[in-house]
Amino acid sequence: MRYTKRILTICFLLFSVTAIAQSSQAKKIVADKIAAIVGDRIILQSDIKNSIADIARQGGTVPDDAQCLLMEQAVISKVLMLQAEKDSLPVSDEEVEAELDQKIRYYINQLGTQEALEEVAGKTIYQIKDDARESVKEQKLASAMQQKIVGGTRITPNEVKAFFDKIPKDSLPFYESELEICQIIIYPKASRDLEQYIIGEMNNYKKQIESKLVTFDQLAKKVSEDPGSKDRGGQYQINRNEKSWDPIFMSTAFRLKEGDISVPVKSKFGYHIIQMVERNGDDAIVRHILRIPPVTDDEIKQTISKLDTVRSKVVAGTIGFNEAAGRYSDDDAVKFAGPCVTGRDGSSYVTIDALDKDMVTMLAKMKVGDISQPTAFTDEQAKKGVRIVYLKSRSEPHRMNLDDDYSKISQFALEEKKSKTLDKWLQTKVPTYYIMIDGETGNECPKLMRFATDTKSF
């Protein structure tokens, strides 16, 4: 009986998402047939079919044995959840509600507005949450139980080597060149005169909207410099407790009454006017117009000079690069992850295709250990900045090996060890639960029958 943590984690994610996503499918698959019973909990055929449909709807690859795989993982998930209840693992109502809110916000962001989600689902937000609440709680209990089982698993260097030695040489993956790149970024500040000019324009926008010469969304589509909301007329769905939003923007928005428009306020992104469209407790729908005061060549030159001084201190060894980044960088990521660029998997190793073209050009002239001269650039939000770049390491294209890829191999070995730990636990616990598999489901998925203590045709 072999299961992997990766597959289980995917399963838990699928079931928590599907509970919401199946409400948002225009053509919902309907099937009331009971596929299995685990303890006092049932697994419906519709749960499995809707999970498969949701994978396809989101552009994922559906394997040929998806139904049997998801059924198997659903049974395991129920066993983990029931054991978590027996062990009284703590999962609070507040945690469940927070997870539901996060899922709802995800789908709202995907569809644009709360109204769009409710229209597609044919239900209100509260009905969608009610439908999903039980499955989200089950998922969190199962995840908590899995963490209890494997959370203390550790790996030794000898185990890492033994794991690597078992991999057939012709199966070792090939890795492209990877780099560790750190940077210090300073964003030039616009002159006071230009800031005052932008504030004047924003006040004029406010007067035009309040005089009904133009609607807020029409003006946002025309003049806003926020690419994330411009096409939606500046609209966002926000929650007071979300930490990703600028605190000045959030505090200003939640001081407004419905229909009110704020005076111009300055955030780390630029100047905003904000309109409160609708509010329900800590949730709100707002519109905003963003204008970014332009920086001139003079401001960029001054910033280059400032950053050159910082670079000189780092090169002279009077301050470390990380310390300098913490003290001088305007990059918010430094506070949470340090000054190094991170890849999609959260690691500090990135491939060249993940970098912007200006960075690639700069790195072509650098050796490992070099710190670049201060260079102007434009970030993903079209904001002008100046940065120095430190090339910490660069690997050559290679087959996986212990010298270059120890951390990756160690993680793979740890995941395998966790999987075996979970296997052993399941072999002991699964037989202690009443598990009935529908006869038709068992015929389609014969491997599933090893779980069964009973069979029945429903």
C-alpha positions in Angstrom: 0.0 0.0 0.0 1.9 3.0 -1.3 0.7 6.6 -1.0 2.7 9.8 -1.4 2.4 13.0 0.6 2.4 14.9 -2.6 -0.7 13.1 -4.0 -2.5 13.4 -0.6 -1.8 17.1 -0.4 -3.1 17.5 -4.0 -6.2 15.6 -3.0 -6.9 17.7 0.1 -6.6 20.8 -2.0 -8.9 19.5 -4.7 -11.6 18.6 -2.3 -11.5 21.9 -0.4 -11.5 23.8 -3.7 -14.0 21.6 -5.4 -16.6 22.2 -2.7 -16.6 25.8 -3.8 -15.8 25.4 -7.4 -18.6 23.0 -8.1 -21.0 25.7 -7.0 -19.4 28.0 -9.6 -19.8 25.6 -12.6 -22.5 26.7 -15.0 -23.2 23.1 -15.9 -22.9 21.1 -12.8 -22.6 17.3 -12.9 -25.4 15.8 -10.9 -25.1 12.3 -9.4 -26.5 11.2 -6.0 -25.0 7.7 -6.0 -23.1 6.7 -2.8 -19.6 5.5 -3.9 -18.3 4.6 -0.4 -18.9 4.9 3.3 -16.1 5.4 5.7 -17.2 5.2 9.4 -20.3 7.4 9.5 -19.2 9.6 6.5 -20.2 9.0 2.9 -18.4 9.7 -0.4 -20.7 10.6 -3.3 -20.0 9.8 -6.9 -20.8 13.4 -7.7 -17.9 14.5 -5.4 -15.5 12.6 -7.5 -17.0 13.6 -10.9 -17.1 17.2 -9.9 -13.5 17.1 -8.8 -12.5 15.7 -12.2 -14.5 18.3 -14.0 -13.0 21.1 -12.0 -9.4 19.9 -12.8 -10.3 20.0 -16.5 -12.1 23.3 -16.2 -8.9 24.9 -14.7 -6.8 23.6 -17.5 -5.2 20.7 -15.5 -4.3 17.3 -17.0 -6.8 14.6 -16.0 -5.1 11.1 -15.9 -6.9 8.1 -17.2 -7.4 6.6 -13.8 -8.4 9.9 -12.2 -11.7 8.5 -10.8 -10.0 5.6 -9.1 -7.1 7.8 -7.8 -9.4 10.4 -6.3 -11.7 7.7 -4.8 -8.7 6.1 -3.1 -7.5 9.5 -1.8 -11.0 10.4 -0.7 -11.2 7.2 1.5 -7.7 8.0 3.0 -8.8 11.6 3.6 -11.9 10.4 5.5 -9.8 8.0 7.6 -7.4 10.8 8.5 -10.2 13.2 9.3 -12.0 10.6 11.6 -8.8 9.9 13.4 -8.2 13.6 13.9 -11.6 13.9 15.5 -10.8 10.9 17.8 -7.5 12.6 18.7 -9.3 15.9 19.3 -6.9 17.8 17.0 -7.8 21.5 17.2 -9.4 23.0 14.2 -11.4 26.1 15.2 -14.5 27.5 13.5 -12.4 30.7 13.0 -9.8 28.7 11.0 -12.6 27.2 8.8 -14.2 30.6 8.2 -10.8 32.1 7.3 -10.2 29.3 4.8 -13.7 29.8 3.3 -13.1 33.5 3.0 -9.8 32.9 1.2 -11.4 30.5 -1.3 -14.2 32.9 -1.9 -11.8 35.8 -2.5 -9.8 33.5 -4.9 -12.9 32.9 -7.1 -14.0 36.5 -6.9 -10.6 37.6 -8.2 -10.8 35.0 -11.0 -14.3 36.2 -12.1 -13.8 39.9 -11.3 -16.7 40.6 -8.8 -18.8 39.0 -6.1 -21.8 39.5 -8.4 -20.2 37.6 -11.2 -19.4 34.6 -8.8 -23.0 34.6 -7.5 -24.4 34.7 -11.0 -22.3 31.8 -12.2 -23.0 29.8 -9.1 -26.7 30.6 -9.0 -26.2 31.1 -5.2 -25.3 33.9 -2.8 -21.9 34.0 -1.2 -23.4 32.8 2.1 -25.0 29.7 0.4 -21.7 28.9 -1.4 -19.9 29.0 2.0 -22.6 26.9 3.7 -22.3 24.3 1.0 -18.5 24.2 1.4 -18.1 24.6 5.2 -18.2 20.9 6.1 -15.8 19.7 3.4 -13.3 22.5 4.3 -13.4 21.5 7.9 -12.9 17.8 6.9 -9.9 18.9 4.8 -8.3 20.9 7.6 -8.8 18.0 10.0 -7.2 15.5 7.6 -4.3 17.9 6.9 -3.8 18.3 10.7 -3.7 14.5 11.2 -1.3 14.0 8.3 1.0 16.7 9.8 0.8 14.9 13.2 1.9 11.6 11.6 4.8 12.9 9.5 5.6 16.3 11.0 8.5 14.9 13.1 10.2 13.1 10.3 13.8 13.9 9.8 16.5 12.9 7.3 20.2 12.2 7.7 23.0 12.7 5.2 23.5 8.9 4.9 19.8 8.5 4.1 20.1 11.2 1.4 23.0 9.4 -0.2 21.2 6.1 0.0 18.1 7.7 -1.7 20.3 9.1 -4.5 22.1 5.9 -5.1 18.8 4.1 -5.7 17.9 6.3 -8.6 18.8 4.7 -12.0 21.6 6.7 -13.6 19.6 7.0 -16.9 16.7 8.5 -14.9 18.6 11.3 -13.3 16.9 14.7 -14.2 18.8 17.3 -16.2 18.9 20.8 -14.7 19.4 24.0 -16.6 21.8 26.6 -15.2 20.4 28.1 -12.0 21.4 31.3 -10.3 21.2 32.9 -6.9 20.6 36.6 -7.3 20.2 39.2 -4.6 19.3 42.9 -5.1 18.9 46.2 -3.4 16.2 48.4 -4.9 15.5 52.1 -4.3 12.6 53.8 -5.9 13.2 57.5 -6.7 10.7 59.9 -5.2 9.0 62.4 -7.5 9.4 66.1 -6.9 7.0 67.9 -4.6 5.8 70.0 -7.5 4.8 67.0 -9.5 3.1 65.4 -6.5 1.0 68.6 -6.0 0.1 68.5 -9.7 -1.1 64.9 -9.4 -3.1 65.7 -6.2 -4.8 68.6 -8.1 -5.8 66.2 -10.9 -7.1 63.7 -8.5 -9.3 66.4 -6.8 -10.6 67.4 -10.2 -11.5 63.7 -10.9 -13.4 63.7 -7.6 -15.4 66.8 -8.5 -16.2 65.4 -12.0 -17.6 62.2 -10.5 -19.6 64.0 -7.7 -21.0 66.4 -10.3 -22.1 63.4 -12.4 -20.2 64.5 -15.4 -18.7 61.1 -15.6 -19.0 57.8 -13.6 -16.2 56.5 -11.4 -15.7 53.4 -13.5 -15.6 55.3 -16.8 -12.9 57.6 -15.4 -10.9 54.7 -13.9 -10.9 53.0 -17.3 -9.6 56.1 -18.9 -6.9 57.5 -16.5 -6.1 54.9 -13.8 -2.5 53.6 -13.8 -3.4 50.3 -12.0 -3.2 47.6 -14.6 -4.8 45.1 -12.2 -8.2 46.9 -12.0 -8.2 49.5 -14.9 -10.3 47.3 -17.2 -12.8 46.7 -14.4 -13.3 50.3 -13.7 -11.0 50.3 -10.8 -13.0 47.7 -8.8 -11.7 45.3 -6.2 -13.2 43.0 -3.6 -11.3 43.5 -0.3 -11.3 42.2 3.2 -10.2 44.3 6.2 -8.0 41.5 7.5 -5.9 40.9 4.3 -2.3 41.8 4.9 -1.4 42.1 1.2 -3.1 45.5 0.8 -1.4 48.8 1.6 -2.5 49.7 5.1 -3.2 53.4 4.2 -5.4 52.2 1.3 -7.3 49.8 3.5 -7.8 52.2 6.4 -9.0 55.0 4.0 -11.4 52.6 2.3 -13.0 51.3 5.5 -13.6 54.8 6.8 -15.9 55.6 3.8 -19.6 55.1 3.7 -21.2 53.5 0.7 -21.1 55.9 -2.2 -18.5 58.2 -0.6 -15.3 59.1 -2.5 -12.1 59.8 -0.5 -9.8 62.8 -0.9 -6.5 61.9 -2.6 -4.4 59.6 -0.4 -0.8 58.5 -0.8 0.2 54.8 -0.6 3.4 53.0 -1.5 2.1 52.7 -5.1 1.1 56.3 -5.7 -2.0 58.5 -5.2 -5.5 57.2 -5.0 -9.1 58.3 -4.8 -11.3 55.5 -3.5 -15.0 55.0 -3.7 -16.8 52.6 -1.3 -19.3 50.7 -3.5 -20.7 48.2 -1.0 -19.7 47.0 2.5 -20.7 44.0 4.6 -18.7 43.8 7.8 -15.1 43.2 7.1 -15.8 42.6 3.4 -16.2 45.5 0.9 -16.3 46.3 -2.8 -14.4 49.4 -3.7 -13.2 51.3 -6.8 -10.1 53.4 -7.0 -8.1 55.5 -9.4 -4.3 55.3 -9.2 -2.0 58.0 -10.4 1.8 57.6 -10.1 3.8 60.8 -9.9 6.4 60.6 -12.7 10.1 60.8 -11.7 12.5 62.8 -13.8 16.1 62.1 -14.9 17.3 64.3 -12.0 15.6 62.1 -9.4 17.0 58.9 -11.1 20.5 60.4 -11.1 20.2 61.3 -7.4 19.1 57.7 -6.6 21.9 56.2 -8.6 24.4 58.3 -6.5 22.8 57.2 -3.3 22.9 53.5 -4.2 26.5 53.9 -5.4 27.4 55.0 -1.9 25.7 51.9 -0.5 27.5 49.7 -3.0 30.8 51.1 -2.0 30.2 50.3 1.6 29.3 46.7 0.7 32.3 46.2 -1.5 34.6 47.7 1.2 33.1 45.2 3.7 31.9 47.8 6.1 28.4 46.4 5.8 27.0 43.1 4.5 24.8 42.9 1.5 21.8 41.5 3.5 22.2 44.1 6.2 22.4 46.9 3.5 19.3 45.5 1.8 17.4 45.5 5.1 18.5 49.1 5.8 18.2 50.7 2.4 16.0 48.6 0.0 12.5 49.7 -0.9 11.6 46.1 -1.9 8.9 44.8 0.5 10.0 41.2 -0.1 13.2 41.9 1.8 11.3 42.0 5.1 9.9 38.5 4.6 12.2 36.5 2.3 15.5 38.5 2.3 17.0 40.3 -0.7 17.4 37.3 -3.0 15.1 36.7 -5.9 12.9 33.6 -5.3 11.5 31.2 -7.8 8.0 29.8 -8.2 8.7 27.1 -5.7 9.9 29.7 -3.1 13.6 28.7 -3.4 16.4 31.2 -4.0 17.5 29.3 -7.1 16.1 30.7 -10.4 16.6 29.9 -14.1 17.4 32.7 -16.5 14.0 32.5 -18.2 12.4 33.7 -14.9 14.2 37.0 -15.0 13.4 40.3 -16.7 15.4 41.1 -19.8 17.3 44.0 -18.2 18.5 41.7 -15.5 19.5 39.0 -18.0 21.6 41.6 -19.9 23.3 42.8 -16.7 24.1 39.2 -15.6 25.8 38.4 -18.9 28.6 40.7 -17.9 29.0 39.5 -14.3 31.0 36.8 -12.6 30.0 35.0 -9.4 30.6 37.3 -6.5 30.2 40.5 -8.5 28.0 43.4 -7.5 26.7 45.5 -10.4 26.8 49.2 -10.7 23.5 51.0 -9.9 21.2 50.6 -12.9 17.8 52.2 -13.6 15.0 49.8 -14.5 11.2 49.6 -14.7 9.4 47.0 -12.5 6.3 44.9 -13.3 4.0 47.7 -12.1 5.7 50.1 -14.6 7.4 51.9 -11.7 10.9 53.3 -12.2 13.6 52.2 -9.8 17.3 51.8 -9.4 19.0 48.6 -8.3 22.3 46.9 -7.6 22.5 43.2 -8.2 24.7 40.6 -6.4 25.4 37.4 -8.3 25.8 35.0 -5.4 26.1 31.7 -7.4 25.6 30.2 -10.8 25.4 26.5 -11.6 26.3 25.0 -15.0 23.7 22.8 -16.8 24.1 19.3 -15.4 22.6 16.0 -14.5 21.4 15.8 -10.9 24.3 15.0 -8.5 25.0 15.2 -4.8 27.5 18.0 -5.0 25.3 20.5 -6.9 21.9 19.4 -5.8 22.1 18.1 -2.3 19.3 20.3 -1.0 16.9 19.1 -3.7 17.9 15.5 -3.2 17.5 15.9 0.6 14.0 17.2 0.1 13.0 14.4 -2.2 14.4 11.9 0.3 12.5 13.5 3.1 9.3 13.3 1.2 9.8 9.6 0.5 10.5 9.0 4.2 7.3 10.9 5.1 5.4 8.8 2.6 6.7 5.6 4.1 5.8 6.8 7.6 2.3 7.6 6.4 2.0 4.2 4.7 2.9 2.4 7.9 0.3 4.4 9.8 -2.4 3.7 7.2 -1.6 -0.1 7.2 -2.3 -0.1 10.9 -5.3 2.2 11.0 -7.3 1.6 7.9 -8.4 -1.9 9.0 -9.9 -0.5 12.2 -12.5 1.6 10.3 -15.7 0.4 8.7 -15.3 1.0 5.0 -18.0 0.0 2.5 -17.2 0.3 -1.2 -20.1 0.3 -3.7 -19.9 -2.9 -5.9 -20.0 -1.0 -9.2 -17.2 1.3 -8.0 -15.2 -1.6 -6.8 -15.5 -3.3 -10.2 -14.2 -0.1 -11.9 -11.4 0.4 -9.3 -10.3 -3.1 -8.1 -7.4 -1.7 -6.2 -9.9 0.2 -4.0 -11.2 -3.1 -2.6 -8.2 -3.6 -0.4 -9.7 -0.9 1.8 -13.1 -2.5 2.0 -14.5 -4.3 5.1 -17.8 -4.6 3.2 -19.3 -4.2 -0.3 -22.8 -3.3 -1.4 -24.6 -2.1 -4.4 -26.5 1.1 -3.6 
